[in-house]
Amino acid sequence: MANTTTQVHVSGSASHINDDLPYLQAITRAVYASNAIVFRDWIYAASSRRKQGVTDAEVDWKDILDENIKAIKKSDLVVIETTRLRFSQGLQACIASQHKKPTLLVTRSQITDYSGLETTNKFITIKHYATEQELSDLVSKFIKQNSIPEKDLRFNMILDRRIYKHLRDKSYETGKNKSEIVRGVIEREIEERNP
């Protein structure tokens, strides 16, 4: 596998961290084993809060949600453990979808309430798992299918005569080759959409 710089936002229920910890750790291990990185590692902090006896009422959930939203926007992929589906996980899945981030929702429970979501949203994939190994395999496969290699990719396109003539003329005027001109247009579009 080629080197990647794929960044993955991993989420789950912090309120049920004691029960979900082995599965969240399995997701994290699968991310790193797939040559990707976890964008925001919140699992240790949530586990530490539980061990110290910090209650949910004492946690600044607004700040945590803000951090999750920032992480989603900057990540390439999103993996959410939804066995104990809470509002926060649903909101994060929705935000990831709005930002066109491929999102994997994994659950140990029966998928009934939100299984129609996968058919109505091309960015969301919902999978059921029973074991940590099955979970790791699902996450690894998802990352492999959605990662873009670090190296430059080749892309061919068919142009009509008018567009080709314009590119040829622009190339002559600027001294740039046609590929540089097309890349520049796309890069400007990306910058305008993601300031």
N, C-alpha and C positions, 0 to 999 in steps of 0.2 A: 504494500500500500504506500502511495506517495505521502510525503509529509503534508500535514494540514495544519492550519491555524484555526480550525473550527472551534468556536466558543459555544458552550452549551449552558443554558440556564436550567438548573435543576430545582424543582419545587415539590413541596408536599405539605402535610399538616404538621406545623410546629406544635400544635396542641396535643398531638398524639405521637410525639417524637419517640417516646419509650417503646411503643409497639412497632413503629415504622422504621426505626433506626437501622436494623439490618438490611432492609430493602433500599433505603436511601443510600446506604453505604455501597450496596451492590450496584446501584445506578452509577454512583460516582466512580467506582472501580472500572465499570464498563466504559465510561466516558474516557478515562485516562488510557485504558487498554486499546481504545480505538484511535489513539493518537490525537485526541481532542482535549480540550481543557474545560473545567467547570468555571464559569464566569464569576459566580459569587458563591463562595462556600459558607453557607449559613448553618449547616447541620451541626457543627461542633458548638457554635454559640447557643443554638436552641437546646441541645442536649445538656450543656453546662447550666443553662437557666433552670432546667427541670431538676438537675441534681442539687442545685442550690436552693430549691424550694420556691423559686419565683413563680407567682401565679400568672395566669393569662391576663388578669385585670391590671397587673403591674407592668405589663409589656407595652411599649409604644408601638402599637400595630400600624399607625399611620406612617411612621418613619420606615418600618419594615416594608410596608406595601410600596412606598415611594422607591425604596432601594430595589425591590423586585421589578417594578416597572422600568426603572433605568436599566437594570440587567437584561430584561427582555428586549428592550430597544437596541442594546449593543451586542446581543448574542446572535449567533447564526441559527441555532436550533433551541428548542425548548422541550424538556422532558418533565412531566408532572405526575407524581404518584397520587392517584385519586381514590384510593380505597376508602378513605374517610373524607369524601368530597365536602369541602367547605366553600363558602362564598369566595374566599381569596383564591382558591385554585381555579374556580370557574371564571373569575375575573381575569386572572393571569392568562388562561387559555384564550379568552376573548381578545385580550390586548395583543397577545402573540399573533392571533389570526389577523387582526386589523393591521398589524405591521408585517404581514405576509411571512411569518416565521414558521417553518415546518415544526409542528408540535405533536409530540407523542404523549398520550394520556394512558397510563398503565394502572391496572387495578387488580386486586385479589378478589374483589367481590363480584357478584353477578352484574353484568352490564345491562341495565334496563332503562334507567331514567334518561340517559343522554346518548344512547347508541345511534339515534337518528342524526346526531351532530356530524358524525363522520361522513355521512352521505351528502350532507348539505354544505360542507365546508372542506375544500380541497387541501387546506393547510393542516387539518387535524386528523390524526390517526389514533384510534382507540384499540388497545390490546389488553386481553386478560392474561394473567399469569398465576401460577400456583407456587412456584419455587424460586429461590434466588437465582439459580442457574438459568431458568427459563426467562426471568426478568433481564438478566445480563445479556442473554442472546437477543432478546427483543431490542434492547437499547443499542447494542453493537450493530445489529442489522439496520436499524433506523439511522444511526450516524453514518454508516457506510453508504447508504442510499442517498443521503442528503449532504454529504461533505463535498466541498469543492477543493481539489488539490491546490497546493501552494504554487506550483509551476503555472506558467502562462498556458492558456487553453486556445486551441485553434477553433475558429468558427467561420464557416463559409456561408455566403449569402448570395442570392440571385437578385440582380438589380435590373430594372428596366432601363432603356436607353437614356431617358431624360436624367435619371438619378446618376447613372454612370458618367454621363457627360459633365454634370455638375461636379461630381467628385474629381474627375480628371482636370477640369478647369481650376478648381480650388487647390488641387495638388500643385499645379503649375504656378499659381499665384503665391502660394505660401511656402513652397519648397518642401512640404511634408508629403509623405506617401499617403495613399488612400486610407490605409488602416489607421494611421495616426489621426486623420481627420475624423473618422467614424468614432474612434475611441474618445477623442476630445468632446464630441457631441454627447456621447453617453455619459462621460464623467461630469459634464456640466449639468445634465439632467439629474444625476445622482446627487450632486451637491445642492441643487435647488430643492430637491425633495427631502434631504436629510441635512439641514443646516447645522 
